[in-house]
Structures are given as structure tokens and as C-alpha cells.
Amino acid sequence: MFKPYRGAQGPSIRENGINHFKLIKFLQDAQKKCAAAGEEDSAFRLEMMVDYFTKDYEPGKPLKFTPTVLGF
């Protein structure tokens, strides 16, 4: 492919993946839906995942599973 620029350039292909903030928003919406449907246990688990991705997760690093992430 023709590139009209010279010198060092970043990669031309973006990495695929999930946007960190969109994942948090998705989990929050799912938590609210479960709470509205009376699924308190499921809502609690989703709330714990939101807390993990908000406070402990570092984007670009691998996920570290601990049982406390899911409320155990």
C-alpha cells in the first residue's frame, strides 16, 4: 500500500478489542436490568465486576482472577 510519508510511523492496523469504558457501561446496564427483574444475586455479581474493572483493572494488562472479584 502506498504511504506518502517518510520516516518512522506507527502501525497502520488497529488492534481489535473491547473498549474499557464501554465494557463498564455494559456491565452497569446489565446490573440495573438484573436488579429491576428481581435477580439480586446476579446484580450483585455484576456490581462486583464493575468495581473490579473500575478500580483494580489496568487496561492493556492481563486479567487477574481472584474469587473476590465475583463476591466469593
Gaussian input, Z-matrix of N, CA and C with variables (Angstrom, degrees):
# hf/3-21g

backbone

0 1
 N
 C     1     B1
 C     2     B2     1     A1
 N     3     B3     2     A2     1     D1
 C     4     B4     3     A3     2     D2
 C     5     B5     4     A4     3     D3
 N     6     B6     5     A5     4     D4
 C     7     B7     6     A6     5     D5
 C     8     B8     7     A7     6     D6
 N     9     B9     8     A8     7     D7
 C    10    B10     9     A9     8     D8
 C    11    B11    10    A10     9     D9
 N    12    B12    11    A11    10    D10
 C    13    B13    12    A12    11    D11
 C    14    B14    13    A13    12    D12
 N    15    B15    14    A14    13    D13
 C    16    B16    15    A15    14    D14
 C    17    B17    16    A16    15    D15
 N    18    B18    17    A17    16    D16
 C    19    B19    18    A18    17    D17
 C    20    B20    19    A19    18    D18
 N    21    B21    20    A20    19    D19
 C    22    B22    21    A21    20    D20
 C    23    B23    22    A22    21    D21
 N    24    B24    23    A23    22    D22
 C    25    B25    24    A24    23    D23
 C    26    B26    25    A25    24    D24
 N    27    B27    26    A26    25    D25
 C    28    B28    27    A27    26    D26
 C    29    B29    28    A28    27    D27
 N    30    B30    29    A29    28    D28
 C    31    B31    30    A30    29    D29
 C    32    B32    31    A31    30    D30
 N    33    B33    32    A32    31    D31
 C    34    B34    33    A33    32    D32
 C    35    B35    34    A34    33    D33
 N    36    B36    35    A35    34    D34
 C    37    B37    36    A36    35    D35
 C    38    B38    37    A37    36    D36
 N    39    B39    38    A38    37    D37
 C    40    B40    39    A39    38    D38
 C    41    B41    40    A40    39    D39
 N    42    B42    41    A41    40    D40
 C    43    B43    42    A42    41    D41
 C    44    B44    43    A43    42    D42
 N    45    B45    44    A44    43    D43
 C    46    B46    45    A45    44    D44
 C    47    B47    46    A46    45    D45
 N    48    B48    47    A47    46    D46
 C    49    B49    48    A48    47    D47
 C    50    B50    49    A49    48    D48
 N    51    B51    50    A50    49    D49
 C    52    B52    51    A51    50    D50
 C    53    B53    52    A52    51    D51
 N    54    B54    53    A53    52    D52
 C    55    B55    54    A54    53    D53
 C    56    B56    55    A55    54    D54
 N    57    B57    56    A56    55    D55
 C    58    B58    57    A57    56    D56
 C    59    B59    58    A58    57    D57
 N    60    B60    59    A59    58    D58
 C    61    B61    60    A60    59    D59
 C    62    B62    61    A61    60    D60
 N    63    B63    62    A62    61    D61
 C    64    B64    63    A63    62    D62
 C    65    B65    64    A64    63    D63
 N    66    B66    65    A65    64    D64
 C    67    B67    66    A66    65    D65
 C    68    B68    67    A67    66    D66
 N    69    B69    68    A68    67    D67
 C    70    B70    69    A69    68    D68
 C    71    B71    70    A70    69    D69
 N    72    B72    71    A71    70    D70
 C    73    B73    72    A72    71    D71
 C    74    B74    73    A73    72    D72
 N    75    B75    74    A74    73    D73
 C    76    B76    75    A75    74    D74
 C    77    B77    76    A76    75    D75
 N    78    B78    77    A77    76    D76
 C    79    B79    78    A78    77    D77
 C    80    B80    79    A79    78    D78
 N    81    B81    80    A80    79    D79
 C    82    B82    81    A81    80    D80
 C    83    B83    82    A82    81    D81
 N    84    B84    83    A83    82    D82
 C    85    B85    84    A84    83    D83
 C    86    B86    85    A85    84    D84
 N    87    B87    86    A86    85    D85
 C    88    B88    87    A87    86    D86
 C    89    B89    88    A88    87    D87
 N    90    B90    89    A89    88    D88
 C    91    B91    90    A90    89    D89
 C    92    B92    91    A91    90    D90
 N    93    B93    92    A92    91    D91
 C    94    B94    93    A93    92    D92
 C    95    B95    94    A94    93    D93
 N    96    B96    95    A95    94    D94
 C    97    B97    96    A96    95    D95
 C    98    B98    97    A97    96    D96
 N    99    B99    98    A98    97    D97
 C   100   B100    99    A99    98    D98
 C   101   B101   100   A100    99    D99
 N   102   B102   101   A101   100   D100
 C   103   B103   102   A102   101   D101
 C   104   B104   103   A103   102   D102
 N   105   B105   104   A104   103   D103
 C   106   B106   105   A105   104   D104
 C   107   B107   106   A106   105   D105
 N   108   B108   107   A107   106   D106
 C   109   B109   108   A108   107   D107
 C   110   B110   109   A109   108   D108
 N   111   B111   110   A110   109   D109
 C   112   B112   111   A111   110   D110
 C   113   B113   112   A112   111   D111
 N   114   B114   113   A113   112   D112
 C   115   B115   114   A114   113   D113
 C   116   B116   115   A115   114   D114
 N   117   B117   116   A116   115   D115
 C   118   B118   117   A117   116   D116
 C   119   B119   118   A118   117   D117
 N   120   B120   119   A119   118   D118
 C   121   B121   120   A120   119   D119
 C   122   B122   121   A121   120   D120
 N   123   B123   122   A122   121   D121
 C   124   B124   123   A123   122   D122
 C   125   B125   124   A124   123   D123
 N   126   B126   125   A125   124   D124
 C   127   B127   126   A126   125   D125
 C   128   B128   127   A127   126   D126
 N   129   B129   128   A128   127   D127
 C   130   B130   129   A129   128   D128
 C   131   B131   130   A130   129   D129
 N   132   B132   131   A131   130   D130
 C   133   B133   132   A132   131   D131
 C   134   B134   133   A133   132   D132
 N   135   B135   134   A134   133   D133
 C   136   B136   135   A135   134   D134
 C   137   B137   136   A136   135   D135
 N   138   B138   137   A137   136   D136
 C   139   B139   138   A138   137   D137
 C   140   B140   139   A139   138   D138
 N   141   B141   140   A140   139   D139
 C   142   B142   141   A141   140   D140
 C   143   B143   142   A142   141   D141
 N   144   B144   143   A143   142   D142
 C   145   B145   144   A144   143   D143
 C   146   B146   145   A145   144   D144
 N   147   B147   146   A146   145   D145
 C   148   B148   147   A147   146   D146
 C   149   B149   148   A148   147   D147
 N   150   B150   149   A149   148   D148
 C   151   B151   150   A150   149   D149
 C   152   B152   151   A151   150   D150
 N   153   B153   152   A152   151   D151
 C   154   B154   153   A153   152   D152
 C   155   B155   154   A154   153   D153
 N   156   B156   155   A155   154   D154
 C   157   B157   156   A156   155   D155
 C   158   B158   157   A157   156   D156
 N   159   B159   158   A158   157   D157
 C   160   B160   159   A159   158   D158
 C   161   B161   160   A160   159   D159
 N   162   B162   161   A161   160   D160
 C   163   B163   162   A162   161   D161
 C   164   B164   163   A163   162   D162
 N   165   B165   164   A164   163   D163
 C   166   B166   165   A165   164   D164
 C   167   B167   166   A166   165   D165
 N   168   B168   167   A167   166   D166
 C   169   B169   168   A168   167   D167
 C   170   B170   169   A169   168   D168
 N   171   B171   170   A170   169   D169
 C   172   B172   171   A171   170   D170
 C   173   B173   172   A172   171   D171
 N   174   B174   173   A173   172   D172
 C   175   B175   174   A174   173   D173
 C   176   B176   175   A175   174   D174
 N   177   B177   176   A176   175   D175
 C   178   B178   177   A177   176   D176
 C   179   B179   178   A178   177   D177
 N   180   B180   179   A179   178   D178
 C   181   B181   180   A180   179   D179
 C   182   B182   181   A181   180   D180
 N   183   B183   182   A182   181   D181
 C   184   B184   183   A183   182   D182
 C   185   B185   184   A184   183   D183
 N   186   B186   185   A185   184   D184
 C   187   B187   186   A186   185   D185
 C   188   B188   187   A187   186   D186
 N   189   B189   188   A188   187   D187
 C   190   B190   189   A189   188   D188
 C   191   B191   190   A190   189   D189
 N   192   B192   191   A191   190   D190
 C   193   B193   192   A192   191   D191
 C   194   B194   193   A193   192   D192
 N   195   B195   194   A194   193   D193
 C   196   B196   195   A195   194   D194
 C   197   B197   196   A196   195   D195
 N   198   B198   197   A197   196   D196
 C   199   B199   198   A198   197   D197
 C   200   B200   199   A199   198   D198
 N   201   B201   200   A200   199   D199
 C   202   B202   201   A201   200   D200
 C   203   B203   202   A202   201   D201
 N   204   B204   203   A203   202   D202
 C   205   B205   204   A204   203   D203
 C   206   B206   205   A205   204   D204
 N   207   B207   206   A206   205   D205
 C   208   B208   207   A207   206   D206
 C   209   B209   208   A208   207   D207
 N   210   B210   209   A209   208   D208
 C   211   B211   210   A210   209   D209
 C   212   B212   211   A211   210   D210
 N   213   B213   212   A212   211   D211
 C   214   B214   213   A213   212   D212
 C   215   B215   214   A214   213   D213

   B1=1.4422
   B2=1.5221
   B3=1.2892
   B4=1.4619
   B5=1.5235
   B6=1.3472
   B7=1.4583
   B8=1.5241
   B9=1.3170
   B10=1.4572
   B11=1.5287
   B12=1.3065
   B13=1.4594
   B14=1.5216
   B15=1.3033
   B16=1.4575
   B17=1.5169
   B18=1.2884
   B19=1.4497
   B20=1.5201
   B21=1.3090
   B22=1.4575
   B23=1.5214
   B24=1.3144
   B25=1.4568
   B26=1.5141
   B27=1.2959
   B28=1.4469
   B29=1.5115
   B30=1.3062
   B31=1.4585
   B32=1.5274
   B33=1.3102
   B34=1.4625
   B35=1.5193
   B36=1.3146
   B37=1.4607
   B38=1.5215
   B39=1.3331
   B40=1.4685
   B41=1.5140
   B42=1.3198
   B43=1.4510
   B44=1.5213
   B45=1.3078
   B46=1.4579
   B47=1.5131
   B48=1.3057
   B49=1.4492
   B50=1.5114
   B51=1.3123
   B52=1.4581
   B53=1.5187
   B54=1.3011
   B55=1.4508
   B56=1.5299
   B57=1.3153
   B58=1.4638
   B59=1.5260
   B60=1.3162
   B61=1.4601
   B62=1.5265
   B63=1.3226
   B64=1.4609
   B65=1.5226
   B66=1.3415
   B67=1.4572
   B68=1.5293
   B69=1.3231
   B70=1.4645
   B71=1.5170
   B72=1.3190
   B73=1.4716
   B74=1.5293
   B75=1.3332
   B76=1.4600
   B77=1.5255
   B78=1.3367
   B79=1.4561
   B80=1.5282
   B81=1.3312
   B82=1.4642
   B83=1.5266
   B84=1.3265
   B85=1.4650
   B86=1.5305
   B87=1.3362
   B88=1.4646
   B89=1.5250
   B90=1.3272
   B91=1.4683
   B92=1.5279
   B93=1.3299
   B94=1.4643
   B95=1.5304
   B96=1.3237
   B97=1.4637
   B98=1.5265
   B99=1.3373
   B100=1.4628
   B101=1.5246
   B102=1.3143
   B103=1.4670
   B104=1.5256
   B105=1.3255
   B106=1.4618
   B107=1.5292
   B108=1.3361
   B109=1.4628
   B110=1.5236
   B111=1.3333
   B112=1.4559
   B113=1.5191
   B114=1.3175
   B115=1.4624
   B116=1.5233
   B117=1.3348
   B118=1.4643
   B119=1.5231
   B120=1.3517
   B121=1.4661
   B122=1.5235
   B123=1.3220
   B124=1.4649
   B125=1.5221
   B126=1.3227
   B127=1.4610
   B128=1.5218
   B129=1.3345
   B130=1.4600
   B131=1.5260
   B132=1.3322
   B133=1.4752
   B134=1.5284
   B135=1.3199
   B136=1.4614
   B137=1.5265
   B138=1.3188
   B139=1.4635
   B140=1.5282
   B141=1.3311
   B142=1.4646
   B143=1.5316
   B144=1.3318
   B145=1.4634
   B146=1.5219
   B147=1.3346
   B148=1.4669
   B149=1.5227
   B150=1.3281
   B151=1.4662
   B152=1.5243
   B153=1.3470
   B154=1.4649
   B155=1.5266
   B156=1.3316
   B157=1.4600
   B158=1.5248
   B159=1.3215
   B160=1.4589
   B161=1.5212
   B162=1.3249
   B163=1.4645
   B164=1.5247
   B165=1.3306
   B166=1.4626
   B167=1.5212
   B168=1.3138
   B169=1.4661
   B170=1.5157
   B171=1.3248
   B172=1.4571
   B173=1.5274
   B174=1.3439
   B175=1.4729
   B176=1.5235
   B177=1.3096
   B178=1.4578
   B179=1.5142
   B180=1.3199
   B181=1.4616
   B182=1.5246
   B183=1.3301
   B184=1.4674
   B185=1.5240
   B186=1.3206
   B187=1.4581
   B188=1.5203
   B189=1.3336
   B190=1.4585
   B191=1.5212
   B192=1.3223
   B193=1.4597
   B194=1.5207
   B195=1.3027
   B196=1.4587
   B197=1.5172
   B198=1.3136
   B199=1.4687
   B200=1.5286
   B201=1.3186
   B202=1.4636
   B203=1.5118
   B204=1.3380
   B205=1.4650
   B206=1.5140
   B207=1.3278
   B208=1.4576
   B209=1.5182
   B210=1.3271
   B211=1.4419
   B212=1.5147
   B213=1.3280
   B214=1.4741
   B215=1.5043
   A1=108.48
   A2=117.70
   A3=123.86
   A4=110.15
   A5=115.10
   A6=120.91
   A7=107.22
   A8=118.37
   A9=120.69
   A10=114.59
   A11=119.23
   A12=121.36
   A13=110.53
   A14=115.72
   A15=120.86
   A16=109.37
   A17=115.48
   A18=120.44
   A19=112.21
   A20=114.09
   A21=120.22
   A22=110.97
   A23=115.52
   A24=121.74
   A25=109.10
   A26=115.83
   A27=121.32
   A28=110.07
   A29=116.83
   A30=119.69
   A31=111.15
   A32=116.00
   A33=120.28
   A34=112.20
   A35=117.91
   A36=121.78
   A37=108.26
   A38=116.12
   A39=120.44
   A40=109.96
   A41=116.02
   A42=120.43
   A43=109.44
   A44=115.40
   A45=120.19
   A46=108.41
   A47=116.61
   A48=120.01
   A49=110.81
   A50=114.23
   A51=121.43
   A52=108.65
   A53=116.13
   A54=121.45
   A55=107.96
   A56=116.17
   A57=122.72
   A58=111.83
   A59=117.65
   A60=121.27
   A61=112.47
   A62=117.64
   A63=120.15
   A64=110.86
   A65=116.82
   A66=120.34
   A67=110.20
   A68=117.13
   A69=120.79
   A70=110.38
   A71=117.90
   A72=122.08
   A73=110.51
   A74=117.19
   A75=121.61
   A76=110.40
   A77=117.42
   A78=121.04
   A79=111.70
   A80=117.08
   A81=120.42
   A82=111.02
   A83=116.85
   A84=120.38
   A85=111.03
   A86=116.16
   A87=120.00
   A88=110.63
   A89=117.15
   A90=121.33
   A91=110.35
   A92=116.94
   A93=120.54
   A94=111.08
   A95=117.28
   A96=121.78
   A97=110.56
   A98=117.17
   A99=120.63
   A100=111.11
   A101=117.11
   A102=120.77
   A103=110.63
   A104=117.36
   A105=121.49
   A106=111.58
   A107=116.62
   A108=120.76
   A109=112.29
   A110=117.47
   A111=120.34
   A112=114.38
   A113=117.63
   A114=122.51
   A115=109.15
   A116=116.28
   A117=120.31
   A118=112.68
   A119=116.85
   A120=119.59
   A121=111.47
   A122=116.31
   A123=120.36
   A124=110.81
   A125=116.58
   A126=120.50
   A127=110.51
   A128=116.82
   A129=120.46
   A130=111.00
   A131=117.42
   A132=120.79
   A133=110.67
   A134=116.54
   A135=119.76
   A136=111.17
   A137=116.69
   A138=120.63
   A139=110.91
   A140=116.53
   A141=120.52
   A142=111.04
   A143=117.03
   A144=120.23
   A145=111.04
   A146=117.30
   A147=120.91
   A148=109.65
   A149=116.79
   A150=120.26
   A151=111.04
   A152=116.54
   A153=119.91
   A154=110.90
   A155=117.01
   A156=119.76
   A157=112.08
   A158=117.99
   A159=121.45
   A160=111.66
   A161=117.33
   A162=120.70
   A163=114.82
   A164=118.36
   A165=120.78
   A166=114.77
   A167=118.75
   A168=121.73
   A169=111.07
   A170=115.74
   A171=122.00
   A172=108.19
   A173=117.83
   A174=119.82
   A175=111.27
   A176=115.62
   A177=121.56
   A178=113.48
   A179=117.92
   A180=121.69
   A181=108.38
   A182=116.94
   A183=119.08
   A184=112.34
   A185=115.47
   A186=120.66
   A187=109.08
   A188=115.77
   A189=121.28
   A190=107.23
   A191=116.59
   A192=120.14
   A193=109.92
   A194=115.11
   A195=123.20
   A196=106.40
   A197=118.05
   A198=120.15
   A199=113.25
   A200=118.47
   A201=119.74
   A202=112.31
   A203=117.55
   A204=120.44
   A205=110.06
   A206=116.77
   A207=121.11
   A208=113.26
   A209=117.80
   A210=121.04
   A211=115.25
   A212=118.31
   A213=121.30
   A214=110.18
   D1=138.62
   D2=-178.79
   D3=-75.96
   D4=129.72
   D5=176.06
   D6=-124.55
   D7=117.64
   D8=-175.24
   D9=-77.14
   D10=4.97
   D11=-177.10
   D12=-107.94
   D13=148.54
   D14=176.87
   D15=-108.56
   D16=160.32
   D17=176.86
   D18=93.67
   D19=-176.17
   D20=-177.65
   D21=-65.80
   D22=138.15
   D23=-179.85
   D24=-135.78
   D25=153.03
   D26=175.23
   D27=-74.32
   D28=171.05
   D29=179.24
   D30=-63.09
   D31=142.49
   D32=-178.20
   D33=-88.35
   D34=-9.52
   D35=-179.99
   D36=-110.07
   D37=126.38
   D38=177.62
   D39=-77.42
   D40=147.20
   D41=175.40
   D42=-73.73
   D43=145.91
   D44=175.44
   D45=-86.01
   D46=149.23
   D47=177.41
   D48=166.83
   D49=-178.01
   D50=-178.38
   D51=-100.56
   D52=135.38
   D53=175.05
   D54=-69.87
   D55=128.56
   D56=-176.46
   D57=-56.83
   D58=-46.05
   D59=-177.21
   D60=-72.73
   D61=-31.78
   D62=176.12
   D63=-69.64
   D64=-33.93
   D65=176.51
   D66=-65.18
   D67=-43.53
   D68=178.61
   D69=-62.07
   D70=-43.75
   D71=178.99
   D72=-62.72
   D73=-41.22
   D74=178.20
   D75=-61.72
   D76=-45.48
   D77=-179.89
   D78=-65.61
   D79=-37.70
   D80=177.45
   D81=-64.40
   D82=-43.02
   D83=178.58
   D84=-64.10
   D85=-41.12
   D86=178.74
   D87=-65.78
   D88=-37.56
   D89=178.67
   D90=-63.75
   D91=-43.90
   D92=178.87
   D93=-63.91
   D94=-39.58
   D95=179.74
   D96=-65.17
   D97=-42.24
   D98=178.19
   D99=-65.64
   D100=-41.02
   D101=178.97
   D102=-63.63
   D103=-39.94
   D104=179.46
   D105=-67.53
   D106=-29.60
   D107=-179.67
   D108=-86.54
   D109=-0.05
   D110=178.83
   D111=86.56
   D112=10.99
   D113=179.32
   D114=-92.15
   D115=76.57
   D116=-174.37
   D117=-65.93
   D118=-38.39
   D119=-179.88
   D120=-64.10
   D121=-45.36
   D122=178.87
   D123=-65.00
   D124=-40.79
   D125=179.02
   D126=-62.78
   D127=-38.83
   D128=178.94
   D129=-65.12
   D130=-43.28
   D131=179.13
   D132=-61.80
   D133=-43.33
   D134=178.77
   D135=-65.44
   D136=-37.92
   D137=177.42
   D138=-63.12
   D139=-38.09
   D140=176.94
   D141=-65.25
   D142=-37.91
   D143=177.83
   D144=-67.46
   D145=-38.46
   D146=176.47
   D147=-61.00
   D148=-44.02
   D149=178.36
   D150=-60.73
   D151=-41.82
   D152=179.86
   D153=-62.60
   D154=-49.39
   D155=-177.18
   D156=-70.34
   D157=-23.75
   D158=178.75
   D159=-81.34
   D160=-41.50
   D161=-170.74
   D162=-104.39
   D163=-40.23
   D164=-169.71
   D165=-103.95
   D166=-28.47
   D167=-175.26
   D168=-75.48
   D169=136.31
   D170=175.06
   D171=-110.49
   D172=115.03
   D173=-179.25
   D174=-55.75
   D175=138.60
   D176=179.78
   D177=91.86
   D178=-10.19
   D179=178.85
   D180=-107.75
   D181=156.08
   D182=-179.51
   D183=-66.15
   D184=153.94
   D185=175.69
   D186=-70.37
   D187=140.67
   D188=175.40
   D189=-114.74
   D190=114.09
   D191=-178.28
   D192=-86.55
   D193=128.71
   D194=168.03
   D195=-134.75
   D196=145.22
   D197=-178.03
   D198=-58.37
   D199=-25.77
   D200=-179.82
   D201=-68.03
   D202=-18.74
   D203=177.23
   D204=-61.54
   D205=-34.52
   D206=-178.67
   D207=-102.35
   D208=10.17
   D209=174.64
   D210=87.38
   D211=18.79
   D212=177.93
   D213=-92.25

